[in-house]
Amino acid sequence: MVGAVFIFRNGLSLKPYPVLRQTISQLKPDTEFYLSGASLADHENLNSGTLYLTGDEKSTTQYVISGEGSSQTLVIASFSIDPYVSLLAPYPEFVSRLGRGQTKDGLIAGKKKDVKEPFSSLQQFARGQTAQLGYCDSKEYEKAAEAYRKALSLGFTDKVWIAEAHHRLGVALEGQGHLDQAREEMEKSLAVRPNTPEVLNNLGTVYMKLKQRDQAVKVLEKAVLLRPNYPLARYNLAESYEETNAKRAIGEYETYLALVDGIPEEAERMARVKERIKALRR
């Protein structure tokens, strides 16, 4: 179970649901919709709507609301873990897949561009993310790699999706310890999109594990050149300098510390960096 979508074809009045009304009143509208009354029965008030988003660090809940004030009506609600948000979003592409008779005039997004990639490829990509990031349990790199391979074999049309699928596959392979294969996939990603800081950073860590320090320094330097305020790339670049250029390593570590100052999630790494700086200065 990765999510669920609920469609209220005749609209569900929010009058009996004060908690939901209160929740929605505190949310900032995300997207405006235009709804066809013909596709959701003959309900005069269902000619326009607004999408609201809420959730926690791993899941997202989406509501499409029509009307205002006491006449608010719930049209669609969806819940999903984050990798599946775009697949279960209440946009035309998803609604048309339900096979319930909606046409392209039934539900029209007002602001957001719909994803036009093959649905089966997106499903496998989301499955890979779920396994790789441990959304449902522990991280499962083997399952993630299998899913990304399937996504690539099913095909994408946009080079951004192609590049990111190779990148994610590389990260999954790295998690399994298959470093040469991981390097190959990340290099394929960069062949499609050469200037992607995240891919350059992750490829740098793979090069380091393969003892290819010069290659690691090269790609990590490019990552921080493209994105100077990228803390993790600064940290990894500092590590790559430690054996050959202690002064430069200290500089990169200090830049990292300045970038993450006040970020609780970085506390453990910050403590480790401070110890490394002390050691390098001796």
C-alpha positions as CSV (number, residue, x, y, z in Angstrom):
1,M,0.0,0.0,0.0
2,V,1.7,3.2,-1.2
3,G,-1.3,5.5,-1.3
4,A,-5.0,5.9,-2.1
5,V,-7.2,8.3,-4.1
6,F,-10.8,9.1,-3.3
7,I,-13.0,10.7,-5.9
8,F,-16.4,12.2,-4.9
9,R,-18.2,12.4,-8.2
10,N,-21.1,14.4,-6.7
11,G,-18.9,16.4,-4.3
12,L,-18.8,15.9,-0.6
13,S,-20.0,18.8,1.5
14,L,-17.5,19.8,4.2
15,K,-20.2,21.2,6.5
16,P,-20.3,18.1,8.7
17,Y,-16.4,17.9,8.9
18,P,-15.2,20.9,11.0
19,V,-11.7,19.4,11.6
20,L,-11.1,19.0,7.9
21,R,-12.5,22.5,7.2
22,Q,-10.1,23.9,9.8
23,T,-7.1,22.0,8.4
24,I,-7.8,23.3,4.9
25,S,-8.3,26.8,6.1
26,Q,-4.7,26.8,7.4
27,L,-3.2,25.5,4.1
28,K,-1.8,27.7,1.3
29,P,-3.4,26.9,-2.1
30,D,-1.0,25.0,-4.3
31,T,-2.8,24.9,-7.7
32,E,-6.0,26.2,-9.2
33,F,-8.3,23.9,-11.2
34,Y,-11.2,24.2,-13.6
35,L,-13.7,21.5,-13.2
36,S,-16.3,20.4,-15.7
37,G,-19.7,19.8,-14.1
38,A,-20.5,17.2,-16.8
39,S,-17.6,15.0,-15.6
40,L,-18.6,15.1,-11.9
41,A,-22.4,14.9,-12.2
42,D,-24.5,18.0,-12.7
43,H,-23.3,20.0,-9.7
44,E,-23.4,23.7,-10.4
45,N,-20.7,24.5,-7.8
46,L,-18.1,22.2,-9.3
47,N,-16.9,24.5,-12.0
48,S,-13.6,25.4,-10.3
49,G,-11.4,24.1,-7.6
50,T,-8.2,24.5,-5.6
51,L,-5.5,21.9,-4.7
52,Y,-4.2,22.0,-1.1
53,L,-1.2,19.9,0.1
54,T,-0.2,18.8,3.6
55,G,1.7,15.9,5.1
56,D,4.8,14.8,7.1
57,E,8.4,14.0,6.2
58,K,7.4,10.8,4.3
59,S,3.9,11.3,3.1
60,T,1.7,13.8,1.4
61,T,-2.1,14.3,1.5
62,Q,-3.8,16.3,-1.3
63,Y,-7.3,17.8,-1.4
64,V,-9.1,19.3,-4.3
65,I,-11.7,21.7,-2.9
66,S,-14.5,23.4,-4.9
67,G,-16.4,26.5,-3.6
68,E,-15.7,28.8,-0.7
69,G,-16.7,29.3,2.9
70,S,-19.7,27.3,4.0
71,S,-20.2,25.9,0.4
72,Q,-16.9,24.2,0.2
73,T,-17.0,20.7,-1.4
74,L,-14.4,18.0,-1.4
75,V,-13.9,16.7,-5.0
76,I,-10.8,14.6,-4.7
77,A,-8.5,13.5,-1.9
78,S,-5.3,11.5,-2.1
79,F,-2.7,10.1,0.3
80,S,0.6,8.7,-0.7
81,I,4.2,8.2,0.4
82,D,6.3,10.9,-1.2
83,P,7.8,8.9,-4.2
84,Y,4.3,8.3,-5.4
85,V,3.0,11.9,-5.0
86,S,3.1,12.7,-8.7
87,L,1.5,9.4,-9.7
88,L,-1.4,9.8,-7.3
89,A,-1.8,13.6,-7.8
90,P,-5.4,14.7,-8.7
91,Y,-4.4,16.0,-12.1
92,P,-5.8,15.1,-15.5
93,E,-3.2,12.4,-16.3
94,F,-4.2,10.4,-13.2
95,V,-7.9,10.9,-13.3
96,S,-8.0,9.8,-17.0
97,R,-6.3,6.6,-16.0
98,L,-9.1,5.7,-13.6
99,G,-11.3,4.7,-16.6
100,R,-14.3,6.5,-15.2
101,G,-15.3,8.4,-18.3
102,Q,-13.5,11.7,-17.8
103,T,-12.3,13.4,-20.9
104,K,-9.6,16.0,-21.3
105,D,-12.3,18.6,-20.6
106,G,-13.2,17.0,-17.3
107,L,-10.4,18.2,-15.1
108,I,-7.9,20.8,-16.3
109,A,-5.0,22.0,-14.2
110,G,-4.6,25.7,-14.1
111,K,-0.9,26.2,-13.3
112,K,1.1,23.0,-13.2
113,K,2.7,21.1,-16.1
114,D,1.6,17.5,-16.3
115,V,4.2,14.7,-16.4
116,K,4.0,13.1,-19.8
117,E,6.3,10.2,-19.2
118,P,5.0,6.6,-19.5
119,F,3.0,5.7,-16.4
120,S,4.6,2.2,-16.1
121,S,8.1,3.8,-16.2
122,L,7.1,6.3,-13.5
123,Q,5.7,3.5,-11.4
124,Q,9.0,1.6,-11.4
125,F,10.9,4.8,-10.7
126,A,8.7,5.5,-7.6
127,R,9.1,1.8,-6.6
128,G,12.9,2.3,-6.8
129,Q,12.8,5.5,-4.7
130,T,10.6,3.8,-2.1
131,A,13.0,0.9,-1.7
132,Q,16.2,3.0,-1.9
133,L,15.1,5.5,0.7
134,G,13.5,3.0,3.0
135,Y,10.0,4.6,3.0
136,C,8.2,1.4,3.9
137,D,10.9,-0.3,6.0
138,S,14.7,-0.6,5.7
139,K,16.6,0.5,2.6
140,E,16.5,-2.3,0.0
141,Y,19.2,-1.5,-2.6
142,E,18.7,-4.7,-4.6
143,K,15.0,-4.1,-5.1
144,A,15.7,-0.4,-5.9
145,A,18.2,-1.4,-8.6
146,E,15.8,-3.8,-10.1
147,A,13.1,-1.2,-10.3
148,Y,15.3,1.5,-11.9
149,R,16.4,-1.0,-14.5
150,K,12.8,-1.8,-15.3
151,A,12.0,1.9,-15.5
152,L,14.9,2.4,-18.0
153,S,13.9,-0.6,-20.1
154,L,10.3,0.6,-20.2
155,G,11.6,3.9,-21.4
156,F,11.5,7.7,-20.7
157,T,11.2,10.4,-23.3
158,D,12.7,13.3,-21.3
159,K,16.5,13.3,-20.8
160,V,16.0,14.6,-17.3
161,W,14.2,11.3,-16.4
162,I,16.7,9.2,-18.3
163,A,19.6,10.8,-16.5
164,E,18.1,10.6,-13.1
165,A,17.1,7.0,-13.5
166,H,20.8,6.1,-14.4
167,H,21.9,8.2,-11.4
168,R,19.5,6.5,-9.0
169,L,20.5,3.1,-10.3
170,G,24.1,4.0,-9.7
171,V,23.4,5.0,-6.1
172,A,21.5,1.7,-5.6
173,L,24.4,-0.3,-7.0
174,E,26.8,1.7,-4.8
175,G,24.7,0.7,-1.8
176,Q,25.2,-3.0,-2.8
177,G,28.9,-2.5,-3.1
178,H,28.9,-2.8,-6.9
179,L,31.2,0.1,-7.3
180,D,32.3,-0.3,-11.0
181,Q,28.7,-0.7,-12.1
182,A,27.7,2.3,-10.0
183,R,30.4,4.4,-11.6
184,E,29.2,3.3,-15.1
185,E,25.6,4.3,-14.4
186,M,26.6,7.7,-12.9
187,E,28.8,8.3,-15.9
188,K,25.9,7.5,-18.2
189,S,23.8,10.0,-16.3
190,L,26.4,12.7,-16.8
191,A,26.6,11.8,-20.5
192,V,23.0,12.8,-20.8
193,R,23.1,15.8,-18.4
194,P,26.7,16.8,-17.8
195,N,26.3,19.6,-15.2
196,T,24.3,18.0,-12.4
197,P,25.9,18.7,-9.0
198,E,24.2,15.8,-7.2
199,V,25.4,13.3,-9.7
200,L,28.9,14.7,-9.7
201,N,29.0,14.6,-5.9
202,N,27.8,11.0,-5.8
203,L,30.2,9.9,-8.6
204,G,33.0,11.6,-6.6
205,T,32.3,9.4,-3.6
206,V,32.3,6.3,-5.8
207,Y,35.7,7.3,-7.3
208,M,37.0,7.7,-3.7
209,K,35.9,4.2,-2.8
210,L,37.6,2.9,-6.0
211,K,40.8,4.7,-4.9
212,Q,40.6,6.9,-8.0
213,R,41.4,10.1,-6.0
214,D,42.3,12.3,-9.0
215,Q,39.0,11.6,-10.7
216,A,37.2,12.2,-7.4
217,V,38.8,15.6,-7.0
218,K,38.0,16.5,-10.6
219,V,34.2,15.8,-10.4
220,L,33.8,17.2,-6.8
221,E,35.5,20.4,-7.8
222,K,33.1,20.7,-10.7
223,A,30.2,20.0,-8.3
224,V,31.1,22.9,-6.0
225,L,31.9,25.2,-8.9
226,L,28.3,24.6,-10.2
227,R,26.8,24.9,-6.8
228,P,29.1,26.8,-4.3
229,N,26.7,26.4,-1.4
230,Y,26.5,22.6,-1.7
231,P,27.6,21.4,1.8
232,L,27.9,17.6,1.2
233,A,30.0,18.2,-2.0
234,R,32.3,20.5,0.1
235,Y,32.6,17.8,2.7
236,N,33.4,15.1,0.2
237,L,35.9,17.4,-1.6
238,A,37.7,18.1,1.7
239,E,38.0,14.3,2.2
240,S,39.4,13.9,-1.2
241,Y,42.1,16.5,-0.5
242,E,43.2,15.2,2.9
243,E,46.1,13.0,1.7
244,T,47.5,15.5,-0.9
245,N,46.6,19.0,0.1
246,A,45.9,19.5,3.9
247,K,45.5,23.2,3.6
248,R,42.9,23.0,0.9
249,A,41.1,20.2,2.9
250,I,40.9,22.5,5.9
251,G,39.5,25.3,3.8
252,E,36.8,23.1,2.3
253,Y,35.9,21.7,5.8
254,E,35.6,25.2,7.1
255,T,33.4,26.2,4.2
256,Y,31.2,23.1,4.9
257,L,30.9,24.2,8.6
258,A,29.8,27.7,7.6
259,L,27.2,26.3,5.2
260,V,25.6,23.9,7.8
261,D,25.8,26.2,10.9
262,G,22.6,25.8,12.9
263,I,21.4,22.7,11.0
264,P,20.7,20.0,13.7
265,E,20.8,17.1,11.2
266,E,24.4,17.9,10.4
267,A,25.5,17.9,14.1
268,E,27.3,14.5,13.9
269,R,29.1,15.3,10.7
270,M,30.1,18.7,12.0
271,A,31.7,17.2,15.1
272,R,33.6,14.8,12.9
273,V,34.8,17.7,10.7
274,K,36.0,19.7,13.6
275,E,38.1,16.7,14.7
276,R,39.5,16.3,11.2
277,I,40.5,20.0,11.1
278,K,42.3,19.6,14.4
279,A,44.2,16.5,13.1
280,L,45.2,18.2,9.9
281,R,46.5,21.3,11.7
282,R,48.9,19.2,13.8
